[in-house]
Amino acid sequence: MLKSSPPMKHHKSNFVRSLDVGLWCRPSFTTQSPFLGTLFGFNSACLSGECSYDVGRRASTLVGILDCDADSTVQDIRVVCADPSASCEHLFQGGAVGTIVRLPENCTTMPFARRFYTRGASTNVKGISLDTNFSAIDVSQNGNVTRRTVGIEDNITSFNHTQTSDVATITFDNQTILLDTTAPAISVGGDSATGDIQIAVTPHVDITIQYGVGAAGTIVPPKLTEFGLVTYVNGKLDGTLQLNTNVSGTFTTGSIPLFQIGIPGLDIPGILKIGPTFQINAKATATVDVGVGLDVGFDFSADNLELYFPPKSIYSSGTSRMDRTVSTAQVNLLGPPDVASNSTLTLDLIPGISFGINALDGISAASVNLNLDNFIEVDLVLDNDGSSVVASNATSDSTGSAVAGSVNVEGGFNVVASADASLFGLLDDSESVTLFSKTFELYHDDF
């Protein structure tokens, strides 16, 4: 809803007219609406684009509204002027089409509407068609909607609104084969594979997401002057990554979607609609030698991750941050005892949130994407020197000739935000912005 200020005396506004039930068709009247304009009762009809009133007095003629729909922004209503002698005909003089009306709370989902059609001007019952297509108003005809009080002028249709979503809980647990030589889309360093390779991931996601949005601007002219999005994430991402191969080479899977689900949206009627979607994508790259097998367990958890976009919005309370993160990994080596290898396996497991944004009934739209990239890189060096070793944490499923070497697992967490449109010039759609980044060593073992 548009923010209001206390009722003021000597309130002046151009072509904003009030349809509040219970307002009086007399020169002076009392109203609970601080956005009152020129529809009802002044000393003369308000036809010049500027009117004034004093609060504190009321007259005796009631104007009523019929057929209002509290859940609609596009509707036909009827206005009843109970006393024709009260000079209510000026409601239709001077061009009623294109004016803004102030509506009562039970008559629409937002406080303002545009009149785009009128009928019955010569009767006591007036028909008015309303919508929120404010961009169709010709401001060159009447000028912007302004309010002047004791020398101060501002736009009466300005707004500054914030809203926060409910908490959404998301869980996911499923094994996905990311790469298999039988898959038709496999890329093997430009060459055909001569053996078999399989990369599989089994992620388990258990997180909560909450987000808030802030928007400021004007309805006439329709424009956002400020926009901000804050996202709160808590939870855990763990699972296993498995590699089995009897082929040498470099392999990549490309980005593979694992899961997608909608998140409940937010609606500031007539001003802003947010429709979010949560998804998880995965991408694996492997440079391996024949006979290498790995089973990698990983665990990422985050407490109170706060993400602000755009970073310098007036709705940001600081830089994006996270209170605490815990990340661990365990590695099992799978394969014959006489293998030698210098291999690397990388997994990017990328939860993401896409926010579809519709501003001012479709006048401008954009999508904001937050990618929460959790990555793991396993570097494995094996040297079959024939000696006997005992592995401490990295284990083999075979016995016999010993293999010396090392395994190192690094991980990280990068949050990157991007937009596909500028949204009244408030977003940069030409580049991505890193909101948060952290890297750490998950596991290391020499054996």
N, C-alpha and C positions, 0 to 999 in steps of 0.2 A: 504494500500500500504506500501511497505517497505520504511523506511526512508532513504533518501540519504544525502550525504555530498557533498561539492563542489568538482569538478574535481581536481585531484591531479597529480603531476608529479611523474614519476618513480613508477607507480602503478603496483604492482605485485599480481598475483592471480593464483591459480591452477585450472585447468579444468573448468573455467567459460568462456563462449564464447558469444559474442554479435551478435545479429541478427538485430540490429537497422537499419532501412532503411536510406540510405545516408551515411553509414560508408564506408571507402575507403580501398581497398585491396592493401595497400602500406606499406612500413616499418614504416612510421610515419603518424599520421592523427589527425584530430580534432573530438571530439565527445562531445555530450551533456550528455552522460550517465556516471555518476560517478562509475557505477558498471561494466565497460567494462572489458572483459577478453580476451581470447586468440583466438577468432575466426578469426579476420581479421588482415592481413598484419603486419608481423614483419620481421626482417632481415632474419630469417629462420622460418620454420614451428614450431609451438609451440607443440612439442611432448613430452617434458620432464616433463610436469606438472607445469612449472613455466615460466611466460613470463613478459615482461615489455614494457612500451611504454611511449613516451613523447607527451604531448599535444602541440598544437600550429602550426602544419603543416598538410596539407592535400594533397592527391594525386588526381588522376583523374579517377579512375575506380569505378563505382557505383555498389553496390550489392542491389538488390531489393527483396521484399517479396510479394508473391501473396497468395490469398485465406485465409487471416487471418480472424478470427472470434473474434470480440471484446468482445463477451459475453460468450466465452467458455474457459475452461482450458484444454480440451482434443480435439486436432484437428490435421489435416494434412495440412501442408503448403508447398509452393514451393519457393525455393530460386533461384534467377536468378543471375548468375555471368556473367555480360555483356562482360567481356574481359578475355577469358581463359588464355591469356598470363600473367595475373596478379597473377598467382600461387595461385588461390583460392582452388585448389584441396586439400590443407592441411586441409581444413575444415573437411574432411572425413578420414584423416589419424590418426593413433594412437588410433583408437577406438572412433568413434563419439557417439556410444550408451552409455548412462549413463552420458553424460556430461550435464552441466547446461547452458542454453542460456539466455541471456538478451534480452527481446522482446520490441519493441516499444509500446507506450501507446495504439495505436489503434489495437493491435494484440491479446490481451488477457485481462482477468480480473485482472491479476497480473503480475508483472514485470519479474518473472523468470519461466522457465519451464524446464522439463527434456526431453532429446531426448531418445526415446526408440526404434526408427526404422528409418533407412535411406535407400534411394534408389537413383539411377541415379548418382552415383559418377563419372561416366565417361562422363557425359553430362554437358552442361551449365546450365540446369535446374535441381536442386536437390530437391528431395522429402524428407521431414522430418516429422516424427510423434512426437507430443509433448503431455506431460501430466504434472501433478504436483505431481506424486507419488515419492516424493523425498526419501522416505524410501527404495525404490528399488535400490538406488545408493550404490555401494560398495565402502565405504570410505576407506577400507583397500587397495584398488588398487591405488588410487590417493591421498588419504589423505583428510582432511577437506578443505573447501574453505576458503582461507585466503587472506588478503590484507596487504602488508607491505609498510609503507611509512616512510622514514627516521628513520628506526629502530623500528617502531611501527607496531605490527601485530594484526589484528583482523579478524573476520569471515565476509567475504563479503556478506553472505546470512543472516546475523543477522538482526533482526527487532525489533522495539519498537513502537507499534501502539496503539492509543486510538480512540474510536469512541462512539458517543452518539446517542441514539434513538430519534425519535420524541415522543411527548407527546401523550399518549393513554388515552382516557376518557372512563370510565366504569360505567355503571348504571345497577341496578338490583332492582326489587321490586316485591315480590311474597310471598304469604303465603304458609308455608310448615307444614304439620302435622308430628311432629317428633316422636310422640309416641301415640299409640291408642291400647286399649286392643283387638281390632279386628285384629291388625297387627300380622302376624304369627311369626315374629322374636322377639317378646317382651321378655325381661328377667325381672322377678319379684322376685328378691332375692332368686332364686332357687325354688320358689313355684308358684303354679298356682294362677292367680288373681281371686278374688271373686267378683269383681265389675268392674267399668269402670274408666279409667283414660285417659286423653288426654292432650298432651303438644303440643302446636303449636307456631311457630315463624313467624313473618312477618317482615323480614329485608328490609331496603331501603339503597342501596349503591350508592354513587355518589362520585367517586374518580378519580384522575389523577395519572398516573404512567409514569415515565421516567427512563431510566437506561443507564448506560455507562459501557464500558468494556475496559480494558487495557491488552495487551499481549506483551511479549518480548521473544525472543528466537532465534533459528537458523533454517533455512530450511535444511541445511546439516551440521551436522547430524540433523534429524528432532526432535526438542525438544523445549518445553516451559520452560523458566527459571523464568518467572514472569507472574502472572495472578491476575487480580483484577476486582471486580464487584461492582458497586455502583448503588443503587436504590433510587429514590426520589418518595415519596408518599404524596399527599395532598388530603384532602376530608373529607367525613362524612359517618358515619355508624349509623343509628338509626332504630327504629322499636318497636315492641311489642312482649312480651312473655306471653303466656296464659297457665294457668293450671286449669283443672277441674277434680275432682276426687271424687268418693265415695268408694274408696278402700284404705286400709292402706298397707304400705310396702315401699320398696326401689326399684326404677325403673331406668333403664339406657337405652339410645337409641343407644349407639355406635355412631361412626362418620358417618354422613349422608351428601352426596354431595347435594348442593343446586343449584350450578351454575358453569359453566365453559366456558371460551372463550379464543381464541388465541390472542396474542399481536404481532404486527409486529416485525420481527426479525432484527438482524444485521448480516452483512456478510463482513468479511475482506477476500477477495478472496484467497483461498489456505491456509489461516492461521487459521481463526476462524469463526465459524458460531454459532449464538445464536438464539434459538427458544423458546420464553417464552409462558407460559400459565398462565392465571389467573383463580383461582377457589375459591369458598366459601364452606366450610364444617361447619356443626353444630353438637353439641353433648350436650345432656341434661341429668341430673341426678336429681332425686327427691326422698326425704324421706318424706312421707306425711301421714297424718291421714285422716280418712273419713270426707268428707264434706268440705275440704279445696279448695278454689278457689282463684286464683291470676290473676291479669292483670297488667303486669309490662311494663312501657314504658321506653326506654333507648335511650341515645344519646351520641355517641362518635364522636369527630372531632379532626383532627390532621393537624397542619401546618408545612410544610417543614420537614417531616421525612426523614432523610438521613441514609441509611444503607450501610455499607461497609463490603464486604466479599471477601477473608479472612480479618479479622480485621487488620492484620499487613502487608497487601500488600503495595508495593511501590506506588500504585495508590490511597491509602487511604489518605484523607486529615485530618484525626483525627478519633475519636471514633464516632460510630453511635449516632445520636442525633435527637431531635425534638424541634422546637422552642416553640410550645405551644399546649396544649391539653385541650379540654373542654369535660367533661363527666357529665351527669345528669341522674336521674331516677325518676319516679313516680310510686306509687303502689296503686292499688285498691284491697280491699279484697272482695271476692265474696263468699257467702255461708250463711247458716242459722245462726241465732243470738246466738244459744246455743252451738256452736262448741267450743271445746278445742283442742289445737294442739301445737305441737312442730315440725315444718316442715322446711325443707331446699330444695330450688330449685336452681340448678346451670345450667347456659347456657354458653357454649363456642361457640362463633361465630368466625370462623377462615377464614378470607381471606388469600389466599396464592398465591405466584408466583413461578412457577417452570421454571427454565432456563435449557433447553437442550443445551449442549455445545459439539461441534464437532471441534476438533483441528487438524490442519495439514492434512486435507482431510481424517479424520477418523482414524488416527494413534492412537489417544487417545480421549476418550469421557467421559462425566460425566453429571450428573444432580445436580443442586444446587437448594434447596428448601428453600424459605423464608416463614415461617408461622407467620402471624400477628394475634395472638390470643387475641381477645377481650372477656373477661369473666365477667359474672355477677353472684353473689351469693346472693340469697334472704334468710334471716333467719327470720322465723315467729314464734312468741310465743303468743298463745292465751289462756286465762284463763277465763272460764265462771264463774264469781263470783256473778252474779245476780245484780250487782250494775249498776248505770247509768253513762255512760261516753259519751263524745263527741269527736270524732276523728277529728284531725286537718287537716291532709293531706291524711292519709289512710282512706278510706271510705268503708262502707258496703252497700249492696243493700237491706238489710232487717232492720226492726225495731223490738223492743221488748226487751228481756233480753239483757243487755249489756255484751260485751266481752272486758276485759282488756288485754293489752299485749303490744307487741312492734314488729316493723318490721325494719330490717336493710338490706341495700343493699350495698354491696361492689363490686367494679369493678377493672379491671386491663387491662393492655396492655403488652403483652410479644411478642417479636419478636425473633424467634429461627431459626437459619440457619443450614443446614446440606447438605452434599454431599454424593453421592453414589459411587464415585470413586475418585482416588487420583489425576488424571490429571497431569501426569509426577511428582508425588510426591509433588505437590503444595497445594493440599487440603487434609484435614484429613477426611477420610471416616469412621472413627471409633466412632465419637461422634458428638453431636450437640453443637452449640455455641449460647449462648444468646447474641444478639446484642443490645437489648434495653428492659428495663422492668420498669413498673411503676404501682403502685396500689393506690387506692383512695376510699374514702367513697362517694357513690353516693346519699344515702338517709338514713335517720333515723327518726323514729317517735315512741314515747311512747304514749299510749292512754289507 
